[in-house]
Structures are given as C-alpha cells and as structure tokens.
Amino acid sequence: MYILKIQGTGKIPDYIQIRDKDFTLIAYFRINNPKTALTRCNLYHRLEEILQIARNLEYGKIQKLDQ
C-alpha cells in the first residue's frame, strides 16, 4: 500500500490518499477526519501509524506503507 498527501487550495482542505499495490484508491480523507474512511477499508487499527506518516509526509510525495 502507498500513502500520498495532497495539498488543498483555498477552500479545499488537504487530503490523504491510500492506494493499493496496483495504485487503486483505497481511502481518501482529510487528515483531521480519518476515522470513517479508515474504518471502511479496515485500516482503523493502523490509525496512529497512518496519521504520523501523513503529518510528516511532504505534499505530492508517495510513501510505501508496510502491510
């Protein structure tokens, strides 16, 4: 899986994307509201890990998540 941080503009907030190995979108959420999206894709148990990576990740960069 991969995590990306997308920078918002103006009224559009910053978003986080989680994609699988084929780069298919798994989750898409605002960094301040991840619970629903991570619950839907069964990644809620990794909430803290994903948020920590997302906070430190530069905009437009991709980082691999260990499965």
N, C-alpha and C positions, 0 to 999 in steps of 0.2 A: 504494500500500500504506500501511497505517497500523500504528502500534505503540502498545500500551497496557500500562501497568504496573498489575497487580492486587495489592493488599496482602493478604497472608495473615493468618490469625488463629490464635493459639495454636500448635498442631502443624502447621497448614497453612502452607507457605512462600509467599513472594512469587512471582508468576508474571508472565511476559511473554507477550502475545498479539501475533501479527502477522496482520493481516487484509487482504484484497484490496480493490479499489475498490468492490466490492459489499458489503463488510463481512463476507464469508465468512471463517471461520477458516482460516488457512494454517498457522500454527505456534503451539504453546502449550508453554512450557518454563520451568523455574526459571532464574533469572538466573545461578546458579552452575553450570548444566549445559546449555548451549545447543547443543553440537556435534551431537548426534544429530538434534534437531528441525530445525536449520538445514540439515543435510546432506540430510534427506528432502525438504525443499521447495526445494532448490537455491539456498539463500541463504548457504551456508557461506563463500563468498568475501567476504561482507559482515559477517562475524562481529564484527570490531573496531568497525566503524561502528555496528552494531545494539547492541552491549553499551555503548558510550559513550553513545548516546542513552538507553538503558534506565536506566543509572545516574543520569543527570541528570533524568530524567522524573519528575514528581510522580505519586503514586498516583491512579488514576482519570482521568488526563488522556490525551488522544489526540494523537499527533503524526504527521504525514504523512511517509512515507519517500520520498525521491526514487528513481525507478526508473532 
